[in-house]
């Protein structure tokens, strides 16, 4: 039997609901009703299992897509890194180009007290 401290969640604990323990003894002559209720529960569990399998399949497909996208991005980053290292410019040249593109104007700065 599982110890209470080793349970990962409430669904792991043995309760009257999770183990279908009735609060009163079963009535006589309800065999067919019990068969029906157990067959319905079996169908519900089979449907839930098939939904879980479909979800698992979708998750694995999406995980493969994400892994493929990561590999492509890493490849482009490596290519960009090698291209940037050969074409690297000094910071002063980059700042001068930025000033020229903005029309050569400097921004006016002012102090703001809060």
C-alpha positions as CSV (number, residue, x, y, z in Angstrom):
1,X,0.0,0.0,0.0
2,X,1.2,3.5,-0.8
3,X,2.3,5.7,2.0
4,X,0.6,9.0,2.4
5,X,4.0,10.9,2.2
6,X,5.0,9.2,-1.1
7,X,1.8,10.2,-2.9
8,X,2.3,12.8,-5.6
9,X,-1.2,14.1,-5.6
10,X,-4.7,13.6,-4.2
11,X,-5.6,11.1,-7.0
12,X,-2.9,8.8,-5.6
13,X,-4.6,8.5,-2.2
14,X,-7.0,5.6,-1.5
15,X,-10.4,7.0,-0.8
16,X,-13.9,5.6,-0.8
17,X,-14.7,7.4,-4.0
18,X,-11.6,6.3,-6.0
19,X,-11.9,2.7,-4.9
20,X,-15.7,2.6,-5.3
21,X,-16.5,1.5,-1.8
22,X,-20.2,1.8,-1.1
23,X,-21.5,3.4,2.1
24,X,-24.1,0.8,2.5
25,X,-24.3,-2.9,1.6
26,X,-25.6,-3.6,-2.0
27,X,-29.3,-4.4,-2.4
28,X,-30.4,-7.8,-3.5
29,X,-31.4,-8.2,-7.2
30,X,-29.3,-5.4,-8.6
31,X,-26.9,-7.7,-10.5
32,X,-28.0,-6.4,-14.0
33,X,-27.7,-2.8,-12.8
34,X,-24.2,-3.5,-11.5
35,X,-23.3,-5.1,-14.9
36,X,-24.6,-2.1,-16.8
37,X,-22.9,0.5,-14.6
38,X,-19.6,-1.4,-14.8
39,X,-19.9,-1.7,-18.6
40,X,-20.6,2.0,-18.9
41,X,-17.6,2.8,-16.7
42,X,-15.5,0.5,-18.9
43,X,-16.6,2.4,-22.0
44,X,-15.8,5.7,-20.4
45,X,-12.4,4.6,-19.4
46,X,-11.7,3.2,-22.9
47,X,-12.7,6.6,-24.4
48,X,-10.5,8.4,-22.0
49,X,-7.6,6.2,-22.9
50,X,-8.0,6.8,-26.6
51,X,-8.2,10.6,-26.0
52,X,-4.9,10.3,-24.0
53,X,-3.3,8.4,-26.9
54,X,-4.4,11.1,-29.4
55,X,-3.1,13.8,-27.1
56,X,0.2,12.0,-26.7
57,X,0.6,11.7,-30.5
58,X,-0.1,15.4,-31.0
59,X,2.4,16.3,-28.3
60,X,5.1,14.2,-29.8
61,X,4.5,15.7,-33.3
62,X,4.6,19.2,-31.9
63,X,7.8,18.4,-29.9
64,X,9.4,17.1,-33.1
65,X,8.4,20.4,-34.9
66,X,9.9,22.5,-32.1
67,X,13.1,20.5,-32.1
68,X,13.4,20.9,-35.9
69,X,12.8,24.7,-35.6
70,X,15.4,25.0,-32.8
71,X,18.0,23.2,-35.0
72,X,17.3,25.5,-38.0
73,X,17.6,28.6,-35.8
74,X,20.9,27.3,-34.3
75,X,22.2,26.8,-37.8
76,X,21.3,30.3,-38.9
77,X,22.7,31.7,-35.7
78,X,26.0,30.0,-36.3
79,X,26.1,31.3,-39.9
80,X,25.3,34.8,-38.7
81,X,27.9,34.6,-36.0
82,X,30.6,33.7,-38.5
83,X,29.5,36.5,-40.9
84,X,29.3,39.1,-38.1
85,X,32.8,38.2,-36.9
86,X,34.3,38.9,-40.3
87,X,32.3,42.1,-40.8
88,X,32.4,43.5,-37.3
89,X,32.6,47.3,-37.1
90,X,33.8,49.5,-34.2
91,X,31.2,51.0,-32.0
92,X,32.1,54.5,-32.9
93,X,31.4,53.8,-36.6
94,X,28.0,52.3,-35.8
95,X,27.1,55.3,-33.7
96,X,28.2,57.7,-36.5
97,X,26.0,55.7,-39.0
98,X,23.0,56.0,-36.6
99,X,23.5,59.8,-36.4
100,X,23.6,60.1,-40.2
101,X,20.5,58.0,-40.6
102,X,18.6,60.2,-38.1
103,X,19.4,63.3,-40.1
104,X,22.6,64.2,-38.1
105,X,20.6,65.7,-35.2
106,X,21.3,65.0,-31.6
107,X,18.5,64.5,-29.2
108,X,17.8,67.1,-26.6
109,X,18.1,65.8,-23.1
110,X,16.5,67.1,-20.0
111,X,16.4,66.0,-16.4
112,X,13.0,65.1,-14.9
113,X,12.4,65.1,-11.2
114,X,9.8,62.7,-9.8
